[in-house]
């Protein structure tokens, strides 16, 4: 399970809104002070908390510190779908038009259309699993009491 700490900011009937702070991977590197990438990430990092609505039947209260968790297989499947499928459509369209002995501008145009078609297919396909329990994060109450590092 991949976990992320958060704070309950609102409670609705059967759902809660949880705020989390997005972290960059450069935060844990020992060479971040001397790294140009770390400097760019600190300038461009989004400092606002991100909120997500999670279906939950448990009794939560505003200010509760929770942990969001999601299975690795669900995350990997979603990342593969979002990143690789449009690329697959792009290459398939470009190779298909190339097999017809078309000129290079037509191959580039077909590749762009294939990429856009793949992205559209991912968008339509993802709505199918929007409310699927297997793809939703779970709320787990934190046992330790921590002071939040972000304002909500």
Residue pairs with C-beta under 8 A, 6 or more apart in sequence:
1 69
1 70
1 71
1 72
2 69
2 70
2 71
2 72
2 75
3 67
3 68
3 69
3 140
4 20
4 67
4 68
4 69
5 20
5 65
5 66
5 67
5 68
5 142
5 146
6 18
6 19
6 20
6 52
6 65
6 66
6 67
6 68
7 18
7 19
7 63
7 64
7 65
7 66
7 148
7 152
8 16
8 17
8 18
8 60
8 61
8 62
8 63
8 64
8 65
8 66
9 17
9 18
9 19
9 51
9 62
9 152
10 16
10 17
10 62
11 17
11 60
11 61
11 62
12 53
14 55
14 56
14 57
15 53
15 54
15 55
15 56
16 53
16 54
16 56
16 60
16 139
17 51
17 52
17 53
17 54
18 51
18 52
18 54
18 66
18 68
18 139
19 49
19 50
19 51
19 150
19 152
20 49
20 50
20 51
20 52
20 68
21 49
21 50
21 149
21 150
22 45
22 46
22 50
24 41
24 45
26 32
26 35
26 37
26 38
26 41
26 42
29 35
29 38
31 38
32 38
47 150
49 150
49 151
49 152
51 152
52 68
52 137
54 68
54 136
54 137
54 138
54 139
55 131
55 136
56 139
58 139
60 66
60 139
64 141
65 141
65 142
65 145
65 146
65 148
66 139
66 140
66 141
66 142
67 139
67 140
67 141
67 142
68 137
68 138
68 139
68 140
69 137
69 138
69 140
70 136
70 137
70 138
71 134
74 134
74 135
78 126
78 135
81 122
81 125
81 126
82 122
82 126
85 118
85 121
85 122
86 115
86 116
86 118
86 119
86 122
87 115
87 118
88 118
89 114
89 115
89 117
89 118
89 121
90 111
90 112
90 114
90 115
90 118
91 111
91 114
92 114
93 110
93 111
93 113
93 114
93 115
93 117
94 107
94 108
94 110
94 111
94 114
96 110
97 106
97 107
97 110
97 111
98 107
102 110
129 135
